């Protein structure tokens, strides 16, 4: 019995070590991050932005080699008076110190290097540097675990429960790649890391996630004419009808913090019944076989 117990202890130790002990460096080429952004305050309407970060070549600053970070294009959807916040173009230059597990950034309008990510943090440590909160006390590490990225497990730091922000080794923040944290501020904007791709392979959140680089506007007018959502507003029960159902791949419903409430592959008209769902505003995203998307605002009444 003691031998068997020892074996299981050894097995658990090896498994844990395999998940978190190997450091996975930040990428230096052929990588992209897809983010979605939603402003919290939009008068008389709703807005959403979708964009990719890419590494677009090297540059030299103060005799150091950096990798240029840029946004190729921004998809902007709005039904109200909100204006577009993010814009295409150069967003700074980054380099990493693999030995010390740190990533640094030189902002676009500066030549001074700042700490972007420190992947040495332990529980209770304060998050410092470029992404630290500008309005409230800085985040501290709440917990540390691991998450599967591709075929490997990578270390993950939970730093903000209010906005559900994680730092993931070799990927960065789930709350915008270079955005400062809102801390515990109320009613800040929402960011969501939709996917991460390296060497033309989707690694996060899983290999099956659609993760095309956003480089041009999507033909949402063609898709929106094919989709009908009714009733809207509703009390949690509504139908999604497609004029060309064979063209639709999947629909996803998220709350305003990016949490998936409902997701299903499509085979004809679908009826959604969400019991006990909280009243409020949700986003329904329809993806078709041509990789076009249509985002709909769904209102759930009390």
N, C-alpha and C positions, 0 to 999 in steps of 0.2 A: 504493500500500500504506500509506504514512504517513497519507494522508487517511482511509483506512478504519479504521486503528487509532485515530486521533484521534476518529473518529465513535463507535466503541465505548466509548472512555474517557468521552466526553461523555454517552453514553447511560447508562452505569453510574452516573456522578455524578448525573445528573438523577433516575434511579430511586432511588438511595440517599437523596437529598435529599427526594424525595417521600414516602419511608417514615418518616423520623424528624425532619425539620426543623420540621414544623408541630406546635406544642404543642396537645394536646387536653385542655381543662380538666376538672376533676372535675365531675360532674353536680350540679345544684342543685335538681332537681325531677323527678318522674315517672320514677324509676329504682328498680331493685331488684337485689340481689345474693343469689343462693341459695348457701348453704354447707352442707356436711355435716361432721359432727364425730364422731370415734370415740375414746373413751378407750383408752389403751394398757393400763391395768391395770383389769381387771374380773374380780372373783373368781368363778370357776365360771360363766362365761357370756360374753355379748357384748352390746354396746350401741351405739347409733347415734342421732344427732340430726340433723334436717334443719330449717333455718329460713331465713327471708329477712330481709335488712336493707332498710328503706325510708326515704326522706326524707319526713317527716310534718309539713311546715309549718315556719314560721320562729319564732324567738324572739330576744329582745334580752338580751345579757349584757354588762355593762360598756360600754353604749352602742354595742356592735357587733352587727350582724345575723348570726345563725347559722341553719343548717338543722338541724332536729331529726332525729336518727337513732333508729330504733326497730325492734324485732322484733315482728311481729304475732302470731306463733304458732310453737310448736316441736313438731315431730313427734318423739316419743321412742319408740324400739324397744329392748327389752332381753330377754335370756333369762337374765340372771344377777342379781347383787346391786348392779350399778351404779345410782347415782342420777342424775337429770337435772341437768346442769350449767347449761345456758343457759335463760333464762326470757324470756317476752314482756315488752315494755315499753320505756320510754325508755332509750337507751344513750348519750346524750351529744349534743352539738351541734357541728357542724362549719362551718367557713368556709374559703374559699380565697383566696389571693393569686395571682391569675392572672399578674400581671406577674413575680413572683418564683418562680412554679411551685411553690408550697407549699400544703399543706392543714393546717389546725389543728383541734384538738378541745378542747372543754371537757367533761371527764368528768361523769357524772350527779351525783356527790356533791361537785362542785367548782365554783368560779367562775373558776378559773385556766386560762388557755389553754396548751395544750401542742402542740408540733409533732407532727403525725400522719404526713405524707409530705413528702419533699423530692424533687422530680422534676428536680433539678439534679445529682444524684450522678454521679461519674465512677468509672472502675475504680480500686479500691483505697480509695475513700472509706468511712468508717465510717457505718453506719446508726444514726441517733440519734433521740431523741424517744420518743413514746408506745409505739411498737411495738418498741423496742430490747429485747434480751434482759435479763431480770431475774436470770438465774442464771449465765450464762456471758459471756465476752467478746462484745461486740456483733458483729453480722454486718458484713462488708465486701463491697463490690460485686465480684463475681467476673468478670462479663462483662456486656456491654450489646448487645442486638440489637433487633429489632422483631418484632411479632406482629400478625396481621390481626385487627382488631376492626371488625365490620360491613364497610363498604366501604373502610376506611382502614387504614393501618399505624400502629401506635403503638409508642413506645419501651418497652422492657422491660429491667428490671435483674434479674440473677440474683444473689441475695444469700446463699443457703444451700443447699449441695449435699446436706447430710445429710437435710434435710426437703424439698428441691426447692422452695424458696420463690422466687417472682418478685414484683416490684413492676411493675405495668402502668400506664402513663400514663392518667389519667382513670378508672381502675377501682380501683386499690389493690393490696393484698396477696392472693396466692393462699392464704395461711395465715391465714384469718380476717380480716375487714375491719379490726378494731381489736384483734386479739390480739397480744400481745408475742411475739417470736420465741423459740423454744427454744434458739437458738444451736447449739452442738454438744453439747447435753445428750442423754443416751441415754434412750430409751424414753419420750419425751414423747408427748402426744396428737397425733392426726392431724386436720388440717383440709383441706378440698378445696373450691375455688371451682367449683361445678357450672355456674353460668352467670351472666351479667350482662345485664340488660334495661333499655332506655331508650326512653321514648316508645312503649311497647307493642311494641317490636321487640327480639328477641334479637340481641345483638351479639357475645357471646362465650360459648362457644368458636366457634360458627358460627350462622348463621341457622336451621338445621334442628334445633337443640337444643331440646328441650322445656324451657320455663322459666316455668312457672306460679308466680305468687306464692303462697307458703305461708301461708294464712290460716286453715286449719281442718284437723282431723285427716283423714287419708285412711282410706277404708273398707277397711283391710287384711284384715279377717276374711273379707269376701266374696271377695277375690282369693286369699287364701292357701288357701282350700278348693278352688280350681281348679288348683292347681299342685302337682306332685310331682317331687322331685329324688331320683334314685337312681343308683347307690349313693352314700351320703354318710356317712362318709368314703369317698374313692376314691384312686386313684393317678394321677388326671388325666383319667380317662375316666368320664363320667357322662351320664345322660340327664335331660332336662327335659320332663315330660309335662303337657299342659294338657287339662282337661276341656272347655274352650271355646276351642280354639286360635284361632278367628277373632277372639276378643276381645283377644288379646295382640299388642302392637306390637313390642316389642324387649326383649331381655335383655342385660344388661351385667355383666361380672365384673371386679371391681377388687381390687387388693391393699390392705393396710391403710394404705398411703400415698396411696391414691386413684388409682394408676396403672391404666389400663384394660388388662386382660389379654385380654379377649375381648368382642366385641359383635356382635350379629346381629339383624336383623329376623326376625320369626317367621312361619312358615307351616306350622303343625302341630308335631308332636313334633320335638325337636332333640336330637342327640347331640353332646356336646362331647368332643373329643379334644385334650388339651394335652400334647404331648410335651415332656419335659425341664423341666416346670414345677417350681419349687422347692416343697418341702413347706412346709406352713403353713396359715394361715387366710385365706380370701378372702371377699368379699361379692358375692353374686349378686343383682342388682336386676332385677325383672320389672316392666315398665310395660305397662298395658293401654290399650285405646282410650278408656276413661273417665278416663284420666290418674291411675289409682290405682297405687300401687307396693307391691311386696312384697319385702322384703330377706331373703335367706337366707344363713346362714353355711355356707360350703363348706370342708370339711377335706380337704387334700391330704396323703396319707401318703407317707413316704419310699419 
